[in-house]
Amino acid sequence: MGGLRYGLGVAQVLIIEDDARIRPLLMKALGERGYAVASASTGMQGLSMAVENRPDLVILDLGLPDIDGTQVLTMLRAVSDVPVIVASARDDDPSLVGCLDAGADDYVVKPYTTTQLEARIRAVMRRAGGTAEARGPLTVGGLEIDVPGRRASLDGVALDLSPREFDLLRHLAEHAGEVVTKRQLLTDVWHQAWGGSDKTVDVHLSWLRRKLGETAADPRYLHTVRGVGVRLAAPEA
């Protein structure tokens, strides 16, 4: 079965794998199945490529030579919500559960077949919204958010957002009109289901409000619901 397509483009897959035998075989096998594949042999190189090139999915080996794959995952999750499949020879539950808690979307245990891996890729990308239809921009009042391009504008003027601010705005726009709790934001945007601080959310909401030209006392788009969370809505006429 061929690789999933995004709009007019083929899905981009980044493989972070140090094994010089496995890496080219994976690239060849996935390439023959219709994916556009790039690779990195170290954790830091892979992290840099993931941030700069914005692939549609990352396959991440845990046993990397320079830095543990779990650390790469944690650093990647701080700046990106790209789907990640962890590949590991560690088949113990605590290790794999730890990766899922750190933000991995799925995992495969070595040795695995390309057919098994591609089935996981298809499932993860379907959950992430990787379908044949191109995703249109999210629009809330004068806000327009280009999700694939990771760009946002307000009344036609581009917003200079950090990766985390963009992810926060995107998530709120996807739930426009709904009250989203801070705990939900920590889980869905920061990937911290436990132990995260509401203060982190408050600080980023404050920065986002500033860039939207508003304040908590005089909101236009971001409305605090005291004791519950925050709601993104278009300004009333």
C-alpha positions as CSV (number, residue, x, y, z in Angstrom):
1,M,0.0,0.0,0.0
2,G,1.4,3.4,-1.0
3,G,2.3,6.2,1.4
4,L,-0.3,8.6,2.6
5,R,-0.5,11.9,0.7
6,Y,-0.9,15.4,2.1
7,G,-2.8,17.5,-0.4
8,L,-0.5,17.5,-3.5
9,G,2.5,16.2,-1.6
10,V,3.8,12.9,-0.4
11,A,4.1,12.3,3.3
12,Q,7.6,13.2,4.6
13,V,9.1,10.8,7.0
14,L,12.3,11.4,9.1
15,I,14.2,8.3,10.4
16,I,16.5,8.9,13.4
17,E,18.5,5.7,13.5
18,D,22.3,5.2,14.1
19,D,22.5,1.6,12.8
20,A,24.2,1.9,9.4
21,R,22.6,-1.4,8.3
22,I,19.0,-0.7,9.3
23,R,18.9,3.0,8.2
24,P,19.4,2.5,4.4
25,L,17.1,-0.5,4.3
26,L,14.3,1.4,6.0
27,M,14.8,4.4,3.7
28,K,14.7,2.1,0.6
29,A,11.6,0.2,1.8
30,L,9.6,3.2,2.8
31,G,10.7,5.0,-0.4
32,E,9.4,2.1,-2.5
33,R,6.1,2.4,-0.7
34,G,5.6,6.0,-1.7
35,Y,7.0,8.0,1.2
36,A,9.6,10.8,0.9
37,V,12.3,9.8,3.4
38,A,15.2,11.6,5.1
39,S,17.4,10.3,7.8
40,A,19.8,11.2,10.6
41,S,22.3,9.1,12.5
42,T,22.5,11.0,15.7
43,G,19.9,12.4,18.1
44,M,21.0,16.1,17.8
45,Q,21.1,15.9,14.0
46,G,17.7,14.4,13.9
47,L,16.3,17.0,16.3
48,S,17.7,19.8,14.1
49,M,16.2,18.2,11.0
50,A,12.8,17.7,12.6
51,V,12.6,21.3,13.7
52,E,14.0,22.8,10.4
53,N,12.3,20.5,7.9
54,R,9.0,19.8,9.7
55,P,8.4,16.2,8.5
56,D,4.9,14.7,8.7
57,L,6.2,11.8,11.0
58,V,9.4,10.8,12.8
59,I,10.6,7.3,13.4
60,L,12.9,7.6,16.5
61,D,15.4,4.9,17.7
62,L,16.0,5.0,21.4
63,G,19.6,3.7,21.4
64,L,21.4,6.7,19.8
65,P,25.1,7.3,20.2
66,D,25.1,10.9,21.4
67,I,21.9,11.3,23.4
68,D,19.2,8.9,24.6
69,G,16.2,8.8,22.3
70,T,13.8,9.6,25.2
71,Q,15.7,12.9,25.7
72,V,15.4,13.6,22.0
73,L,11.6,13.0,22.2
74,T,11.3,15.3,25.2
75,M,13.2,18.1,23.5
76,L,11.2,17.6,20.3
77,R,7.9,17.7,22.1
78,A,8.9,21.1,23.6
79,V,8.8,22.7,20.1
80,S,6.7,20.4,17.9
81,D,3.6,18.1,17.8
82,V,4.9,16.0,14.9
83,P,3.8,12.4,15.2
84,V,6.6,10.1,16.6
85,I,6.9,6.4,16.4
86,V,9.6,5.0,18.8
87,A,11.6,2.0,17.6
88,S,13.4,0.1,20.3
89,A,15.0,-3.1,21.2
90,R,13.8,-2.6,24.7
91,D,10.6,-4.6,25.1
92,D,10.1,-3.9,28.8
93,D,6.9,-2.1,29.6
94,P,8.3,0.7,31.8
95,S,10.6,1.9,29.1
96,L,7.9,1.9,26.4
97,V,5.2,3.4,28.7
98,G,7.7,6.1,29.6
99,C,8.1,7.0,25.9
100,L,4.3,7.2,25.5
101,D,4.0,9.4,28.5
102,A,6.8,11.6,27.1
103,G,4.8,12.2,24.0
104,A,5.4,9.3,21.6
105,D,2.3,8.3,19.5
106,D,3.2,4.6,19.1
107,Y,6.1,2.2,19.2
108,V,7.6,-0.8,17.4
109,V,9.9,-3.4,19.0
110,K,13.0,-4.6,17.1
111,P,13.2,-6.7,15.1
112,Y,10.1,-5.6,13.1
113,T,9.1,-5.9,9.5
114,T,8.5,-2.9,7.1
115,T,4.9,-4.1,6.8
116,Q,4.4,-3.8,10.6
117,L,6.1,-0.4,10.6
118,E,4.0,1.0,7.7
119,A,0.8,-0.2,9.4
120,R,1.8,1.8,12.5
121,I,2.7,4.8,10.3
122,R,-0.7,4.7,8.6
123,A,-2.6,4.4,11.9
124,V,-0.6,7.3,13.6
125,M,-1.0,9.6,10.6
126,R,-4.7,8.9,10.4
127,R,-5.1,9.9,14.0
128,A,-3.0,13.0,13.4
129,G,-5.2,14.0,10.5
130,G,-3.0,12.7,7.6
131,T,-5.7,12.1,5.0
132,A,-5.7,12.7,1.3
133,E,-7.6,16.0,1.7
134,A,-5.5,19.1,2.3
135,R,-6.4,20.8,5.5
136,G,-7.7,24.2,5.0
137,P,-6.9,27.1,7.3
138,L,-8.6,27.5,10.6
139,T,-10.5,30.8,10.8
140,V,-11.8,32.5,13.9
141,G,-12.9,36.1,13.2
142,G,-9.9,37.9,11.8
143,L,-7.6,35.1,12.9
144,E,-6.4,32.7,10.2
145,I,-4.2,29.7,11.0
146,D,-2.4,27.7,8.4
147,V,-1.8,24.4,10.3
148,P,0.5,22.6,7.8
149,G,2.5,25.7,7.1
150,R,2.6,26.6,10.8
151,R,1.7,30.3,10.1
152,A,-0.9,32.5,11.6
153,S,-2.2,36.0,10.8
154,L,-4.6,38.5,12.4
155,D,-6.6,40.8,10.1
156,G,-4.2,40.0,7.3
157,V,-1.0,40.7,9.3
158,A,1.4,37.8,10.0
159,L,1.8,36.9,13.7
160,D,5.4,36.3,15.0
161,L,4.7,33.3,17.2
162,S,7.1,30.9,18.9
163,P,6.5,27.1,18.2
164,R,4.7,26.7,21.5
165,E,2.6,29.8,21.0
166,F,1.5,28.6,17.6
167,D,0.6,25.1,19.0
168,L,-1.4,26.8,21.8
169,L,-3.3,29.1,19.4
170,R,-3.9,26.2,17.0
171,H,-5.3,24.0,19.7
172,L,-7.7,26.7,21.0
173,A,-8.8,27.5,17.4
174,E,-9.6,23.8,16.8
175,H,-11.9,24.1,19.8
176,A,-13.2,27.6,19.1
177,G,-16.1,28.6,21.2
178,E,-15.4,25.9,23.8
179,V,-13.9,26.4,27.2
180,V,-10.6,24.5,27.3
181,T,-9.2,23.7,30.8
182,K,-5.5,24.3,31.6
183,R,-5.2,20.7,32.4
184,Q,-6.3,19.9,28.9
185,L,-3.8,22.3,27.5
186,L,-1.0,20.8,29.5
187,T,-1.9,17.4,28.2
188,D,-2.6,18.2,24.5
189,V,-0.1,21.1,23.9
190,W,2.6,20.4,26.4
191,H,2.1,16.6,26.5
192,Q,2.3,16.7,30.3
193,A,-0.6,14.8,31.6
194,W,0.8,14.8,35.1
195,G,2.9,17.1,37.1
196,G,2.6,20.2,34.8
197,S,2.2,23.6,36.2
198,D,-0.8,25.9,35.4
199,K,1.6,28.8,35.6
200,T,3.2,27.6,32.4
201,V,-0.1,27.9,30.6
202,D,-0.8,31.3,32.2
203,V,2.6,32.7,31.0
204,H,2.1,31.5,27.4
205,L,-1.5,32.8,27.3
206,S,-0.2,36.2,28.5
207,W,2.4,36.2,25.7
208,L,-0.2,35.1,23.1
209,R,-2.6,37.8,24.3
210,R,0.1,40.5,23.8
211,K,0.7,39.4,20.2
212,L,-3.0,39.4,19.6
213,G,-3.1,43.0,20.8
214,E,-5.2,42.4,23.9
215,T,-5.0,41.9,27.6
216,A,-6.8,39.6,30.1
217,A,-8.7,42.7,31.4
218,D,-9.8,43.7,27.9
219,P,-10.0,40.5,25.8
220,R,-11.0,40.3,22.2
221,Y,-10.2,36.6,21.3
222,L,-8.9,34.9,24.5
223,H,-11.5,34.9,27.2
224,T,-10.7,33.5,30.7
225,V,-13.4,31.6,32.4
226,R,-12.4,31.9,36.0
227,G,-11.8,28.6,37.7
228,V,-12.4,26.6,34.5
229,G,-10.1,27.6,31.6
230,V,-9.9,29.7,28.5
231,R,-12.1,30.1,25.4
232,L,-11.1,31.4,22.0
233,A,-13.9,33.2,20.2
234,A,-14.3,35.8,17.5
235,P,-14.9,39.4,18.8
236,E,-18.6,40.3,19.0
237,A,-19.7,42.8,16.4
